[in-house]
Amino acid sequence: MNRPRGDVVYCNQLALDIEIGFHEVERGVKQTVHVDLELTTDFGRGPASDDFTGLVDYYVIANHLAAHVEGRRYALIEALAVDLAREITKLHPETIVRVRIVKQPLDMPRVRSVAVECVRSAADFAAEAG
């Protein structure tokens, strides 16, 4: 696999309404989580010709992730982060993906937010493909 040059695409505060959490107060309740994405890629020749062909399309990714989580339930924000990273690498296997999930926990009123972050590439999910 060719290593990306280090061009980066960001998509910040993608709001997803999902059922998430493992404490009793969180069960059966949709919560809004905010997702920050950082995709390390190679812009290639796209910018020189002002052509989006072959580039990471954050519009497609945001809509895909929203559709992917619709109707799903996650106990852990860690599981959500890895699942979203997996989905992005299916769309763009050449990228290295950083996914950060931020939520305000219903069961911790004195805490503004909790967050997790994971970094993955398609190689991290290769064993699952078989």
Buried (B, 14 or more C-beta within 10 A) or exposed (E): EEEBEEBBBEBEEBEBEBBBBEEEEBEEEEBEBBBBBBBBBBBBEBEEEEEEEBBBBBEEBBEBBBEBBEEEEBBBBEEBBBBBBBBBBEBBEBBBBBBBBBBBBEEEEEEEEEEBEBBBBBEBBEEEEE
